[in-house]
Amino acid sequence: MTWLGPPTLLAILLGYLIFLFLVASAGEAFAHRLARGRIRTITDVFAASVYCTGWSFYGSVGLAANRGLEFFTIYLGPACVALLWPVLLRKLVRVS
């Protein structure tokens, strides 16, 4: 495995952030058209991914610097939600 140098990693990071910004901008610009259907679902998925990416990165770095291995709890919550999603979704659908 080859090591990617700092310029390459920086380019990948900036490309990812620009992509997320463009998706968010398009979702905001066309919100009136995206109120229903599959596009709305895709926009919601991208919004959740932006939130989870930022929270996981900043939360885990801060906790790892201050408390050592307690940063593991940052990943424990999303993992539990992913594993329990079918159960949670079934209950939400039943209530709605």
Stockholm file with secondary structure:
# STOCKHOLM 1.0

chainA/1-96         MTWLGPPTLLAILLGYLIFLFLVASAGEAFAHRLARGRIRTITDVFAASVYCTGWSFYGSVGLAANRGLEFFTIYLGPACVALLWPVLLRKLVRVS
#=GR chainA/1-96 SS CCCCCHHHHHHHHHHHHHHHHHHHHHHHHTTTTTSSSHHHHHHHHHHHHHHHHHHHHHHHHHHHHHHGGGGHHHHHHHHHHHHHHHHHHHHHHHHC
#=GC SS_cons        CCCCCHHHHHHHHHHHHHHHHHHHHHHHHTTTTTSSSHHHHHHHHHHHHHHHHHHHHHHHHHHHHHHGGGGHHHHHHHHHHHHHHHHHHHHHHHHC
//
